[in-house]
Amino acid sequence: MKEITELSISELQEAVKKGELTYSDIFEFTAKRIIEEEKEVRGYISLFLEEAREQAKKADKERNNTLPLAGIPLAIKDNIAVKDKPLTCGSKILSNFISPYDATVVKRLKSAGCLVLGKTNLDEFAMGSSNETSYFGPVRNPIDKERVPGGSSGGSAAVVKYGGAIAALGSDTGGSIRQPAAFCGVCGLKPTYGRVSRFGLVAFASSLDTIGPIARTVEDCALILQIIAGYDERDATSVPLPTERYLPLTGKIRDLTIGVAKEFFTSALSPKIKTVIEEAITELGKVSKGVKVISLPHLPYSAACYHLIAMAEASSNLARYDGVRYGYRTQVHTEEFKKIAQYEDPLQVFYEKTRGEGFGRETKRRIIIGTFGLSKGYYEEYYGLGVKVRGLIKGDFLSAFQEVDVILGPTTPTVAFKLGEKKDPLAMYLSDIFTSIANLAGLPAISVPCKRKVDNLPVGLQIIGKPCAEKEILEVAFAYERL
Amino acid sequence: MKYETVIGLEVHIQLNTKTKLFCSCPVGFGERPNTQVCPVCLGFPGVLPVLNDNAVRLAIKAALALNCSINPVSTFARKHYFYPDLPKGYQITQYDQPLAIQGFLVIKGSKIRIRRLHLEEDAGKLIHTPTSTLIDFNRCGIPLIEVVTEPDLTSPEETVAFLQELRNILRYLDVSSGDMEKGHLRCEPNISLRVNGTEGIRREIKNLNSLKNVFEALTYEITTQRALLEAKEEIVAKTLLWDEVEKKTRPMRTKEEAEDYRYLPEPDLPPLVIKSEEIEEIKKTIPELPAERKQRFVSDYHLSEREAEILIKDKEIANYYEQLVKFIPDYKLAASWVINEVAHFLNEEKISITQFKISPPRLSELLSFLHEGKITQRQAKDVFFKMVKEGKEAGGIIAEEGLAIISDISELEAIVREVLKEFPSVVESYKKGKKTVLMFLLGQVMKRSKGRFLPERIRDKILEHLG
């Protein structure tokens, strides 16, 4: 028999039905992997193993369970609310916060029968590309523990990779699902903006944020997406259209034209990755209608545009962490506080100290830049300009999709880098250069592991689709996976 | 020097919705602190706002009644500042694309232009104790509309009249209770003096929770600014607080306001699109407004401007009046009774007309007796008080107490004859031209009939006999 990690969710369900496996077996397998790997990888911030164990036993008792995720252990990124569980966002400022409610996606996953194993580590408030900015310490890439797993959903990608969960939820604002999926050699899908409810996702950049699955197979991504996607009245930006049926996947892409944007293949892209991606495109070209080179002329501006918008929105979204109602609060009774508050407005001192002590360095950097970009006299030059360029990028895609059905390219410019390697924040920001365009244009995109590795490290192939065309990108990814 | 007063208003009005603007928490008043709250209005991590459709409908209704044009597309924005009563660190409001623009109200013949009307959420409330500050978030997220006028108002009197008319309209529309004491209508006037046609420095006044305060604060500020100008002192733009006890304004902030709210288009809410059919539908629900009603009362019921004005001030009282005149066609009499007896009674009892026990048909019965001259005004008042105290009907009380002025002409006839017979010498002197003796005869008849006849009737009857 195959290993548990070699089976897809539907195969696992099949095996349980046939009596070859129990849900407890699946749970115990993941629990064992967690115990073996967590000391180094640190993919989880919190774990609920005992609770999950009981749920697995219960699922075993209800044998005729037909729920699609019955007994399947999942991990949830720790910026997505799970009722009565910590919701830290990898930040000191929320390190003691327990969510009083379930995110819509979590509610849907629970109704589908899943076990929530734990909450996964992330860059603080999902701001980062290496998972090094978490208050709870960095996550290590299970493939090479000297390397980063990518970010910000680094914990989710890492635990799925080592078998510490069957699948996980991540969030993607500029590449935070796809980039760690690529670095860890798993699949990660960022849906169309509004396709999956954001209710319960702690906002980083509201107009770019999405929730999506990270899993070992394309099919598992499709299954999770099927469950979490769809209109939610609690999210006013959610798309009021019915969800397509993503499963079963056929891999038949004969009538799809593949687009290749030349702007992806610049000097920023590692030549070795370039070769691997070109091979993948050639192979897919053979089973599709054909390959066409297109242009996304504003792609070179996407990183700048993305950061202007994301930081401005972040500065607004993070204003609520003030120590007044919940979360970390500075000690107002200390001598130091009293001393300063004598000369300055005590309320101002309270805010400055709470936020100064509660947020990490990168988060503060982004709040300050974002605040600046929204200030009187600078709005038009910064945030306003970002919004304009965003419109141009959307236009680029609109015309590109007149000619092609999906656009292929690399997920990342490099393979997983070493911990501590990128000290310059600007260099770090460039990790998003191929992914953030999909967020700016609100388009669905998936990263699947390429057949060939680079220096023994995985490479991600990115497939970007038309709005709400998740089915198409899943089919292309599935076709590639089966080649 | 020629001084002209220039006043503009910013008015915040709480909408009459059952739930808050962006969550389903109930809107109450006087509930225990922090009981009408949820993760959304408390700004917990991960929550999103969902717009209350009913609040939009009420805001459109108000905008239409204020003659505004509704923007087919309006947007929400975040207004940022840190304060403990503001959970998200920003208020969701409307900024560059408000719900409605360019309206007006006519106040005593002058057109007061309304610049804009927009939707926004209220903040919580801080409660200061000697040792600490407490926060009540119940009010947080309650829907408000902000109405901003052009600086078209020229006096404290006109400002108060504008606010009265505005409040009345809101009440007629059922858009808001407009209660200033409860904070359902809050007004922040800005005032400056134009000197020989040159615009002055604007100062804004806050903390005005009654029309009386608005009037007094504006009057005070005019005097102050004028004194400063005459002393050639500089007027500094600042936000002032009205001190109700000291009856003066004092500056609110020490720091000069170069406040930057860093407005950001609200990414969590799509643009608010209002279809013209929707506007048409809401238009249909707008009832007759106070100004129109007043005109109708003057023309249909032949009331004076003043009478009509008093009646329409309270929508329910005006409704009561209209019910009443269906039963008693004496419009003037009905108006005088509603304005005087009924209104005084309500005032004394501190109840509203909807809690008033005497229904229009019941009151009309009493007024009919009066109208037909069967009882006197004084008697009617007594009967009225018995009605409200004892809950009896007018007819019953009148019969029981034998109050009814005897309509039976034959009885009056008999008494008049009796009196004339008894005082032939008096009759003689009248016939000789001594008209004043009529009063004596009248008194005699009244005495014998125990005041149950109207004096005019008696007088007529006596004259009839005396030829």
Interface residues (C-beta under 8 A of the other chain):
Chain A: N79 I80 A81 L87 C89 L94 F97 S99 P100 Y101 A103 R198 F199 G200 L201 V202 A203 A205 S206 S207 E233 R234 D235 A236 T237 A312 E313 S315 S316 L318 A319 R320 D322 V324 R325 Y326 L347 Y351 T371 L374 S375 K376 Y379 Y383
Chain B: P39 L42 G43 F44 P45 G46 V47 L48 P49 V50 L51 R78 H80 F82 P84 P87 K88 G89 Y90 I135 D260 R262 Y263 L264 P267 D268 L269 P270
